[in-house]
Amino acid sequence: MPPAHTGAPTTVGASTSPFPAAVETPAAGTSAATASAAETPAPEAREPGRPGYRRMSLALFAAGLATFALLYSTQALLPAISAGFGVTAGQASWTVSAATGALALFVLPLSALSERFSRTRMMTCSMVVAVGVGLLVPFAPNLEWLIALRAVQGAAIAGIPASAMAYLAEEVKPKALVAAIGLFVAGNSIGGMSGRLVTGWAAQAWGWRGGLLTVGLMSLACAVAFLVLLPRARFFRPASLNPRAVGRTVSGHLRDPLLLRLYGIGALFMTVFGAVYTVIGYRLVEEPFSLGQGVIGSIFLVYLVGTVSSAAAGQLVARTGRRGALYLAVTTTALGLLLSLSDSLPSILLGLVLITAGFFAGHAVASAAVSRTAKTGRAQASALYQSAYYIGSSAGGTLGALAYHSAGWGATVALALLAVVGVVSITLYGSHAARAAHAAALPAR
């Protein structure tokens, strides 16, 4: 195995030998800087097998793991939080929606700061604050304080996803971008799974506060790995913090029909996912299942399916095209939703597997398409996607809980299927628009 890349920035004229190089006198009429620049090759974008790619992938995998573990740390514990504070499912769901809503609100301004102060610095600061707040969350004295701390945590996490995708778009070769983003999304799925699994069993042993403290400590370990492994950015070029320029960039993205469709797809996919995973714990803790908190947490092992489907999104796009991959993702999700209507626990579990596989595949395809479509202001383009995505999460979690409280699991599934129909409609419209644009580009006969 080749030695791991240190991630240190390339220095002009630096030797790759582990020993100091002898100082050479440049030829007459040639500056030292020019001579050094001629000897030092320009850095290459990263791809599998190239130096630093593995460290970069592992660092962002750790970041994705910590992000989802913290962001959804209360989701598997909602029945226990409801019982602990004596509140309804809709009220307890705000411990999830406050975090995702704050993320949606802050992701755009923090992405603008990353254009000025670098992606790596923004991700580092966000990670430190999010983990720090995560260690305070278990000690919230009441529901109001818990919701407020979760909102602060969500705002801090907002600096990670868009900056990470912009970092990858700048540092990774285009042909490897979908796979690299898929691995970051895979870290999200592992984080979502492990966070819920760990909190479930820890809560069964030590209560919901013990569960939240456990996931906070787990995220602290991920943050340390991220800080140690992440290579320095080699292609980042700082931009000025000009609000008008940022406004022009954002408005330009919002006028791009393809980007708008991708934002809508991300929001609708996450509406499905937020509704299902916010409510599923309430359904399984009640009759006829009556499962314990630890067993309910173990249900989230199906997130491993999302790890596989998101990491394989690049191959799926290569075989079927972007729209073909999206059609497959929504079909899988819809089948899972219909299966989950059964009162058979195995059928519900299979339904969750299909919903998770379809969601993560669709999310990886759409988010990678955003990074490739935006030629300028990639951080803002990714931030708008993340904002739409987490607005969908907040809406899905809150509306899904209200639907369940009013009419049961069938109402939650109906809400999710409506969002699936929205994804299909947007994708069909995109196919029609692409054919029309192609026909218009053909020479007149």
C-alpha positions in Angstrom: 0.0 0.0 0.0 1.4 3.4 -0.9 2.1 5.8 2.0 -0.8 8.1 2.8 -0.6 11.6 1.5 0.0 14.2 4.2 -2.5 16.7 2.8 0.1 19.5 3.1 -0.1 22.2 0.5 2.2 22.0 -2.4 5.0 24.5 -2.0 6.8 25.9 -5.0 10.2 24.5 -5.3 9.7 21.9 -2.5 11.5 18.6 -2.9 9.5 15.4 -2.7 12.4 13.7 -1.0 12.3 13.2 2.8 15.8 14.7 3.0 16.6 18.4 2.5 17.6 19.2 -1.1 20.8 21.1 -1.9 20.2 24.7 -2.8 20.9 25.4 -6.5 21.9 28.8 -7.9 19.6 29.8 -10.8 21.2 30.6 -14.1 22.0 34.1 -14.9 19.0 36.2 -16.0 16.5 33.7 -14.6 14.8 34.4 -11.3 14.7 31.8 -8.6 10.9 31.8 -8.6 10.8 31.1 -12.4 13.3 28.3 -12.1 11.4 26.7 -9.2 8.0 27.0 -11.0 9.5 25.3 -14.1 10.6 22.4 -12.0 7.4 21.9 -10.0 4.5 20.4 -11.9 1.0 21.9 -11.4 -1.2 19.9 -9.0 -3.6 17.5 -10.6 -7.3 17.1 -9.6 -7.8 14.1 -7.3 -9.2 10.8 -8.5 -9.1 7.2 -7.3 -5.6 5.9 -7.1 -4.0 9.4 -6.9 -2.3 10.8 -3.8 -4.6 12.2 -1.2 -7.8 10.8 -2.7 -8.2 8.2 0.0 -7.5 10.6 2.9 -10.0 13.1 1.4 -12.6 10.4 1.0 -12.2 9.2 4.5 -12.2 12.7 6.0 -15.4 13.6 4.2 -16.9 10.3 5.0 -16.3 11.1 8.7 -17.8 14.5 8.3 -20.9 13.1 6.6 -21.2 10.5 9.4 -21.0 13.1 12.1 -23.4 15.5 10.3 -26.3 13.0 10.0 -25.7 11.4 13.4 -26.0 14.9 15.0 -28.7 16.3 12.8 -31.1 13.4 13.4 -30.0 12.4 16.9 -33.4 13.0 18.4 -35.4 11.3 15.7 -35.2 7.7 17.0 -35.9 9.0 20.5 -39.1 10.9 19.8 -41.4 8.5 21.6 -39.1 8.7 24.7 -38.9 12.5 24.5 -42.7 12.7 24.2 -43.1 10.6 27.3 -40.3 12.4 29.2 -41.7 15.9 28.6 -45.4 14.9 28.3 -45.8 16.3 24.8 -47.4 15.1 21.6 -45.7 13.6 18.5 -46.1 16.9 16.7 -44.5 18.9 19.5 -41.6 16.4 19.9 -41.0 16.4 16.1 -39.8 20.0 16.4 -36.6 18.7 18.0 -35.8 17.4 14.5 -37.5 20.1 12.4 -35.8 22.9 14.3 -32.4 21.5 13.4 -33.2 20.9 9.7 -35.0 24.2 9.4 -32.1 26.1 10.8 -29.8 24.3 8.5 -32.0 25.3 5.5 -31.9 28.9 6.7 -28.1 29.2 7.3 -26.7 27.0 4.5 -26.7 29.8 1.9 -25.0 32.6 4.0 -22.4 30.1 5.3 -21.7 28.8 1.8 -21.0 32.5 0.8 -18.5 32.7 3.6 -16.8 29.6 2.4 -16.2 31.3 -1.0 -14.2 33.9 0.9 -12.5 32.0 3.8 -12.2 28.5 2.1 -14.2 25.3 2.2 -11.9 23.6 4.6 -12.0 26.4 7.2 -15.8 26.6 7.0 -16.2 22.8 7.5 -13.8 22.8 10.4 -15.5 25.7 12.3 -18.9 24.2 11.6 -17.9 20.8 12.9 -16.3 22.1 16.1 -19.5 24.2 17.0 -21.9 21.4 16.0 -20.1 18.8 18.2 -19.7 21.3 21.0 -23.5 22.0 21.1 -24.1 18.2 20.7 -22.4 17.7 24.1 -24.8 20.3 25.7 -28.0 19.0 24.1 -28.5 16.1 26.6 -28.6 18.5 29.5 -31.6 20.6 28.2 -33.9 21.3 31.1 -37.1 21.3 29.1 -38.5 20.9 25.6 -38.1 24.6 24.7 -34.4 24.6 25.6 -33.9 21.3 23.7 -35.5 22.8 20.6 -33.4 26.0 20.8 -30.1 24.0 21.2 -31.1 21.8 18.3 -31.7 24.9 16.2 -28.2 26.2 17.0 -26.8 22.8 16.2 -28.6 22.8 12.8 -27.3 26.3 12.0 -23.7 25.1 12.7 -24.1 22.0 10.6 -25.2 24.2 7.7 -21.6 25.0 7.0 -20.7 21.4 6.1 -22.8 19.9 3.3 -22.6 22.7 0.7 -18.9 23.4 1.4 -18.1 19.7 1.2 -19.7 19.4 -2.2 -18.1 22.6 -3.5 -14.7 21.3 -2.2 -15.2 18.0 -4.1 -16.3 19.8 -7.3 -13.0 21.8 -7.2 -10.6 19.1 -6.0 -11.9 16.0 -7.9 -11.8 15.2 -11.6 -15.3 15.4 -13.2 -15.4 11.8 -14.1 -14.9 10.8 -10.4 -17.2 13.5 -9.0 -20.4 11.4 -8.7 -18.5 8.6 -7.0 -16.8 11.0 -4.6 -20.1 12.7 -3.7 -21.8 9.3 -3.4 -19.2 8.4 -0.8 -19.9 11.6 1.2 -23.6 10.8 1.0 -22.8 7.2 2.1 -21.2 8.8 5.2 -24.5 10.5 5.8 -26.4 7.2 5.6 -23.9 5.5 8.0 -24.3 8.5 10.3 -28.0 8.4 10.2 -28.0 4.7 10.8 -25.4 4.6 13.6 -26.8 7.7 15.3 -30.2 6.2 15.6 -28.9 2.7 16.5 -26.6 4.0 19.2 -29.2 6.4 20.7 -31.8 3.7 20.7 -29.8 1.1 22.7 -28.2 3.8 24.9 -31.6 5.3 25.7 -32.9 1.8 26.6 -30.1 1.6 29.1 -29.7 5.2 30.3 -32.7 7.1 29.1 -32.9 9.5 26.1 -30.4 11.9 27.6 -27.9 9.1 27.8 -28.6 8.3 24.2 -28.0 11.9 23.1 -24.7 12.1 25.1 -23.5 8.9 23.5 -24.1 10.2 19.9 -22.3 13.4 20.9 -19.2 11.5 22.0 -19.3 9.4 18.8 -19.5 12.6 16.7 -16.5 14.0 18.6 -14.4 11.1 17.5 -15.6 11.6 13.9 -14.6 15.3 14.1 -11.1 14.4 15.3 -10.7 12.0 12.4 -11.9 14.7 10.0 -9.5 17.3 11.3 -6.6 14.9 11.1 -7.3 13.5 7.6 -8.6 16.3 5.5 -6.1 17.4 2.8 -5.6 21.1 2.2 -7.5 22.5 -0.8 -5.3 23.0 -3.9 -7.7 24.7 -6.3 -9.6 27.0 -4.1 -9.5 30.7 -5.1 -11.0 33.1 -2.5 -13.7 35.5 -3.7 -14.7 38.8 -2.3 -17.7 39.0 0.1 -19.8 41.2 -2.1 -23.5 40.9 -1.2 -24.5 42.1 -4.7 -22.3 39.6 -6.4 -23.6 36.8 -4.2 -27.1 38.0 -5.0 -26.4 37.9 -8.7 -25.0 34.4 -8.4 -27.9 33.2 -6.4 -30.5 34.8 -8.7 -28.7 33.3 -11.7 -29.0 29.8 -10.2 -32.6 30.4 -9.5 -33.2 31.3 -13.1 -31.6 28.1 -14.3 -34.5 25.7 -15.2 -32.3 22.5 -14.6 -31.1 23.7 -11.2 -34.6 24.6 -10.2 -35.8 21.1 -11.1 -33.0 19.5 -9.2 -33.8 21.6 -6.1 -37.4 20.5 -6.3 -36.4 16.9 -6.6 -34.1 17.1 -3.6 -36.9 18.8 -1.5 -39.5 16.2 -2.4 -37.2 13.2 -1.9 -36.4 14.5 1.6 -40.1 15.2 2.3 -40.7 11.4 1.9 -37.7 10.5 4.0 -38.4 13.0 6.8 -42.0 11.9 7.1 -41.3 8.2 7.2 -38.4 8.2 9.6 -39.9 10.8 12.0 -43.1 8.8 12.4 -41.9 5.1 12.1 -40.8 5.0 15.8 -44.3 6.0 17.0 -45.9 3.3 14.9 -43.5 0.5 16.0 -43.7 1.4 19.7 -47.6 1.0 19.6 -49.8 -2.0 19.1 -49.6 -4.5 17.5 -45.7 -4.2 17.5 -44.9 -2.8 21.0 -41.2 -2.8 20.3 -38.6 -1.5 22.8 -36.5 1.6 22.2 -33.4 -0.4 21.5 -35.1 -2.6 18.9 -36.6 0.5 17.2 -33.1 2.0 17.0 -31.9 -1.2 15.4 -34.5 -0.8 12.7 -32.3 1.9 11.3 -29.7 -0.6 10.2 -31.5 -0.5 6.9 -29.5 2.7 6.4 -26.7 0.4 5.2 -28.8 -0.1 2.1 -28.6 3.7 1.5 -24.8 3.5 1.9 -24.6 1.0 -1.0 -27.2 2.7 -3.2 -25.6 6.2 -2.9 -22.1 4.9 -3.5 -23.3 3.0 -6.6 -25.1 6.1 -8.0 -22.3 6.9 -10.3 -22.5 3.5 -12.0 -26.3 3.8 -12.2 -26.1 7.1 -14.0 -23.5 5.7 -16.4 -25.8 2.9 -17.4 -29.2 4.6 -17.4 -28.5 8.3 -17.6 -29.5 10.8 -14.9 -33.3 10.7 -15.6 -33.3 7.0 -15.8 -31.6 6.7 -12.5 -34.2 9.1 -11.0 -37.1 7.0 -12.4 -35.6 3.9 -10.8 -35.1 5.7 -7.5 -38.7 7.0 -7.3 -40.1 3.6 -8.4 -38.2 1.9 -5.6 -39.3 4.4 -3.1 -43.0 4.1 -4.0 -42.9 0.3 -3.8 -41.4 0.7 -0.3 -44.1 3.1 0.8 -46.9 0.7 -0.4 -45.2 -2.3 1.4 -45.0 -0.3 4.6 -48.8 -0.2 4.8 -48.8 -3.8 5.9 -49.2 -4.8 9.5 -46.5 -7.5 9.0 -43.2 -6.4 10.6 -41.1 -8.2 7.8 -43.1 -6.3 5.1 -42.6 -3.0 7.0 -38.8 -3.7 7.2 -38.6 -4.5 3.5 -40.6 -1.3 2.7 -38.0 0.7 4.8 -35.2 -1.0 2.8 -36.7 0.0 -0.5 -37.5 3.6 0.7 -34.0 4.1 2.0 -32.3 2.7 -1.2 -34.5 4.8 -3.5 -34.0 8.0 -1.4 -30.2 7.8 -1.1 -29.8 6.9 -4.8 -32.0 9.8 -5.9 -30.3 12.2 -3.5 -26.8 11.3 -4.7 -27.8 11.7 -8.4 -29.5 15.0 -7.9 -26.8 16.6 -5.7 -24.0 15.5 -8.1 -26.0 16.9 -11.0 -26.1 20.3 -9.2 -22.4 20.3 -8.8 -21.8 19.5 -12.4 -24.4 21.9 -13.8 -23.2 25.0 -11.9 -20.1 26.4 -13.7 -19.7 29.3 -11.3 -20.7 29.8 -7.7 -20.8 26.1 -7.0 -21.0 26.7 -3.2 -24.1 28.8 -3.7 -25.6 26.2 -6.1 -25.0 23.4 -3.6 -26.3 25.6 -0.8 -29.6 26.2 -2.6 -29.9 22.5 -3.1 -29.2 21.8 0.6 -31.6 24.5 1.6 -34.4 23.0 -0.5 -33.4 19.5 0.7 -33.7 20.4 4.4 -36.8 22.5 3.9 -38.2 19.2 2.6 -37.0 17.4 5.7 -38.6 19.9 8.0 -41.9 19.9 6.1 -41.9 16.1 5.9 -41.1 15.6 9.6 -43.7 18.0 10.8 -46.5 17.2 8.3 -45.8 13.5 8.6 -46.2 13.6 12.4 -49.4 15.7 12.1 -50.8 13.3 9.5 -50.0 10.3 11.8 -51.5 12.0 14.8 -54.7 12.8 12.8 -55.3 9.6 10.7 -52.5 7.1 11.3 -49.7 5.6 9.2 -51.8 5.5 6.1 -52.1 9.3 6.1 -48.3 9.6 6.4 -47.8 7.3 3.5 -50.3 9.3 1.4 -48.3 12.4 2.1 -45.1 10.7 1.0 -46.6 9.3 -2.1 -47.8 12.7 -3.1 -44.2 13.9 -2.9 -43.1 10.9 -5.0 -45.6 12.0 -7.7 -44.0 15.4 -7.6 -40.6 13.9 -8.3 -42.0 11.9 -11.2 -43.7 15.0 -12.6 -40.6 17.2 -12.4 -38.4 14.4 -14.1 -41.0 13.9 -16.9 -41.1 17.7 -17.5 -37.3 17.7 -17.6 -37.3 14.9 -20.2 -39.8 16.9 -22.3 -37.8 20.1 -22.0 -34.6 18.3 -23.1 -36.3 16.8 -26.2 -37.7 20.2 -27.1 -34.3 21.9 -26.7 -32.7 19.2 -28.9 -35.4 19.6 -31.5 -34.9 23.4 -31.5 -31.2 23.0 -32.0 -31.6 20.9 -35.1 -31.0 22.8 -38.4 -34.2 23.7 -40.3 -34.9 21.6 -43.3 
